[in-house]
Amino acid sequence: MAALLRNLNTVIHRIMLLIADVALLAMVVIVSMAVTLRYVFNTGIGWAEEVPRLLVTLFAFLAMAMGVRDHVHIGVNLVYNMFPKDGTMQRFMVWFADFIVLLCGLFMLYYGARRCMQMMSLPGRLPMTDLNTWYQYLPIPLAGFVISFDSILFLTGILKREDLLYSEPEIDFVEAYEEQQKEVEAK
């Protein structure tokens, strides 16, 4: 079961990365085209502001979920580093951080889905693309689901902090410096 969940997690994140890549490429193309049309040809496209705004929202929430997957979110290690390496307190702090991230993911999933459902019952539409207004809120519960799923896999031990998809292993520069000093002293 654990292997199936890890594979599912990898597939979900590959799909998210593909969507984020397409969204970023589309934003760059649309904004470049809009700027060129406006300043070179003195014309424009009506939807060229609305679509990139929707895409940047999608991209930002997907990027947030990807950052949570590889634990590249902001962390303050001052207190963490005061305790013995891989000791009980450090393991507790890692667990606690994953638990807080799970709560944030569940918050986004619940309230984002609730907001989408509320917006679905309203007749509003986006002015240029004529999309239903709830589409602009859809990235919130999607990212909340992925963040919650990842956090549960980390909390249950199915995924380890070393299982990275998007980043390189973090280097502990203090530890690397100390090892370098030991090598110098040994010579």
C-alpha positions in Angstrom: 0.0 0.0 0.0 2.8 2.4 0.9 4.5 1.9 -2.5 1.1 2.6 -4.3 0.7 5.8 -2.3 4.3 6.9 -3.1 3.7 6.2 -6.8 0.3 8.1 -6.7 2.1 11.0 -5.0 4.7 11.1 -7.7 2.1 11.0 -10.5 0.1 13.8 -8.9 3.2 15.9 -8.6 4.3 15.3 -12.2 0.8 16.3 -13.4 1.0 19.4 -11.2 4.5 20.3 -12.6 3.2 19.9 -16.1 0.2 22.2 -15.4 2.5 24.7 -13.7 4.9 24.7 -16.7 2.1 25.2 -19.1 0.6 28.0 -17.0 4.0 29.8 -16.7 4.6 29.5 -20.4 1.2 30.7 -21.3 1.6 33.7 -18.9 4.9 34.7 -20.5 3.5 34.4 -24.0 0.2 36.2 -23.3 1.9 39.1 -21.4 4.6 39.4 -24.0 2.0 39.5 -26.8 -0.1 42.0 -24.9 2.8 44.3 -24.3 3.9 44.1 -27.9 0.5 44.8 -29.2 0.0 47.7 -26.9 3.3 49.5 -27.4 4.2 48.5 -30.9 0.8 48.3 -32.7 -1.2 50.6 -30.4 -3.9 48.0 -29.9 -4.6 45.2 -27.4 -6.5 42.1 -26.4 -9.3 42.3 -23.9 -8.7 39.1 -22.1 -4.9 39.6 -21.9 -5.1 40.8 -18.3 -7.7 38.4 -17.0 -6.2 35.1 -18.2 -2.6 35.7 -16.8 -4.2 36.7 -13.5 -6.0 33.3 -13.4 -2.8 31.5 -14.5 -0.6 33.2 -11.9 -3.1 32.2 -9.2 -3.0 28.6 -10.4 0.8 28.7 -10.7 1.3 30.2 -7.2 -0.9 27.6 -5.5 0.7 24.7 -7.4 4.1 26.0 -6.6 3.2 26.3 -2.9 2.1 22.6 -2.9 5.3 21.6 -4.7 7.3 23.5 -2.1 5.6 21.7 0.7 6.4 18.4 -0.9 10.1 19.0 -0.8 10.0 21.0 2.5 11.4 24.1 0.8 9.1 26.4 2.7 10.5 28.9 5.2 11.8 27.5 8.4 13.7 29.0 11.3 16.3 26.6 12.5 17.7 28.6 15.4 15.8 26.6 18.0 15.9 23.4 16.0 19.7 23.4 15.8 20.0 23.9 19.6 19.0 20.2 20.1 21.1 17.1 19.4 21.1 16.1 15.7 18.4 13.6 15.0 17.4 13.6 18.7 14.0 13.4 20.2 13.3 17.1 20.2 14.4 17.5 16.6 12.2 14.6 15.5 9.3 16.2 17.5 9.8 19.6 15.8 9.8 17.9 12.4 6.6 16.1 13.2 5.1 19.3 14.6 5.9 21.3 11.5 4.4 18.6 9.3 1.3 18.6 11.5 0.9 22.4 11.2 1.3 22.1 7.5 -1.4 19.5 7.4 -3.7 21.8 9.3 -3.0 24.6 6.8 -3.6 22.2 3.9 -6.9 21.1 5.5 -7.9 24.7 6.0 -7.2 25.5 2.4 -9.1 22.4 1.2 -12.1 23.0 3.4 -12.5 26.7 3.0 -11.4 26.8 -0.6 -13.9 24.1 -1.5 -16.6 25.9 0.5 -15.8 29.2 -1.3 -16.0 27.4 -4.7 -19.3 25.9 -3.8 -20.7 29.3 -2.7 -19.5 30.9 -5.9 -21.0 28.0 -8.0 -24.5 29.0 -6.7 -24.0 32.6 -7.9 -24.6 33.7 -11.5 -21.5 35.8 -11.8 -19.1 35.4 -14.7 -15.6 36.8 -15.4 -16.0 39.8 -17.7 -13.6 38.9 -20.6 -13.4 35.1 -20.7 -17.0 34.6 -19.6 -15.9 31.8 -17.2 -17.8 31.2 -14.0 -16.3 33.1 -11.2 -15.6 30.0 -9.1 -12.8 29.0 -11.5 -10.6 31.6 -10.0 -10.9 30.0 -6.6 -10.3 26.4 -7.7 -6.5 26.3 -7.2 -7.0 26.8 -3.4 -8.8 23.5 -2.6 -6.6 21.7 -5.2 -3.4 22.9 -3.5 -5.0 22.2 -0.1 -5.7 18.6 -1.1 -2.2 18.0 -2.3 -0.6 19.6 0.7 -2.8 17.6 3.0 -2.1 14.4 1.1 1.7 15.0 1.3 1.6 15.9 4.9 -0.3 12.7 5.8 2.3 10.7 3.9 5.1 12.4 5.8 3.4 12.1 9.2 2.8 8.3 8.6 6.3 7.7 7.4 5.3 6.6 3.9 7.4 9.5 2.6 10.7 10.5 4.1 12.2 14.0 4.1 14.9 12.7 1.8 12.4 11.7 -0.9 12.8 14.8 -3.0 11.0 15.5 -6.3 11.9 19.1 -7.1 15.0 20.0 -5.3 18.4 18.9 -4.3 19.3 17.7 -0.7 19.9 20.6 1.6 23.5 21.1 2.7 24.2 21.7 6.4 27.0 24.2 6.0 28.0 24.1 9.6 28.4 20.3 9.5 30.3 20.6 6.2 32.6 23.2 7.7 33.3 21.1 10.8 34.1 18.1 8.6 36.5 20.3 6.5 38.2 21.5 9.7 38.7 17.9 10.8 40.2 17.0 7.5 42.6 20.0 7.7 43.6 19.0 11.3 44.2 15.4 10.3 46.7 16.5 7.6 
